[in-house]
Amino acid sequence: MTYTWNDDQPIYRQLRELIVGLILTGVFKEGDPLPSVRQVASDYQINHLTVSKAYQELVDMQLVEMRRGMGMYVVPGAQEKLHAIEKEKFLKTELPALLKRINHLGISAEELCTAIMTATEEK
């Protein structure tokens, strides 16, 4: 697997966000095992300590659990919890930033609604 890491944030955070996205989209379902640390390190050509740190953050977020001798597993309710976390993040952080940008660009409510309707229809 190849993935392009960016320099804006540490790789372990990018990896954590990648896994969060895979859980949100259902690639990793509740009860599914995550790939081993060694496998991820090999696939993405990153240090195994980086993968371990990303996995530990997922454990700290109570999204995955370590089963001794078996690996990491997605916990029941992880997807629902992530939806709530991401929704709150969007409403409290991303939406205000987006509204600020809209105001700076002078986009009217009508222009915005038209753009949203067009984008929705294109899906």
N, C-alpha and C positions, 0 to 999 in steps of 0.2 A: 504494500500500500504506500502511496505517496501522499503527502499532505504538505502544504506550504505554510510554514509557521511565520507569523509576522513579528516584528521587533517591538510592537507596542506594549506587549505584556509577556510575562514569563510563560514558557512552554507548558508548564504544569497546569496553569490556569486555562490556557487554550485547550489542552487535552481534556481537562475537567468539563469545559463548556461543550466540547465535541461530544463527550459521553452524555452529558445532560441533554443535548439535542437528540441523541439517539434514543434515550429513554422517553423523551417527550413525543417523538414520532413513532414510538412503538417498535423500533428495531430491537431494543432490549426491553423485553416485557418483564413484568413482576415475576420474580422467581427464577429468571434466566441468569446463568453465570456470565460474568464479564470475562473477556479474554485474560489470560495470565499476564502478569507483569512482564515476564520475559517475552511473551508473544507480541505484546504491544510495543515494547522497546525495540524488538527486531523489526516489526512491520513498519514502524515510523522512524526507525533509525535514531532513537533518542536514548538517553541514559535510563537505566532501570530505576534509579533513584527518583528521577523526574516522574516516571509513571507511578511509582509508589506514593509520591507526594500528592499527585492528582487523585489517586484512589483513596488516600487518607482523607482528603477534603470531602470526597463523596461519602465516606463513612461518617465524618463529622457532621455533614448535612443530613445524616440519617436516611440516605437514599440507597446505600448498599451496605451489606454486612459481610464480615469475614467469617467464613466457616472453616475452622481449623482443619488443615489438610485437604480442603476441597476448593478453596479460592473465594472469590468475591461474588456475591449474588445481589441482584436488585431486590429490594425489600417490597413487601406488599404495601400499596398505597403511594409508592414513589412517584408515579406519573401524576397522580392527583395532587400530591404535595408540590411537585415541580410546576404544575399549571398555576397553582395559587401563588407560588414564589415569583414566577415569571410575570404573571398578571399584575401583581403588586409592583414589581420592578418597572414594568412598562408604565403603569399609571402614575407612579411617584417620581420616576426619573426620566424615562424616555419621552413620554408625552409632553411634559413641560418643556423639555429641550426642543422637541419638534414644534410646539406652538410658538416658542420664542423665535425659532428659525422662520416659521411662516410669517410671523409679524415683521421680522427684519426684511423679508423679501417682499412684503406688501401684497401677499396673496389674499384675495378676498374669500369670504366663506363660499360664495357661488363658484369661484374657480376651483377651490378645494373640493367641494362636493362633486363637481363635474369630473375632476381628475380621479376621485375615488370611485365614482360610478364607472368610468371608463376602465380603470384598472381592474375592477371587480368583474366587468363583462368580459375582459380579455382572458380571465382565468377559465 
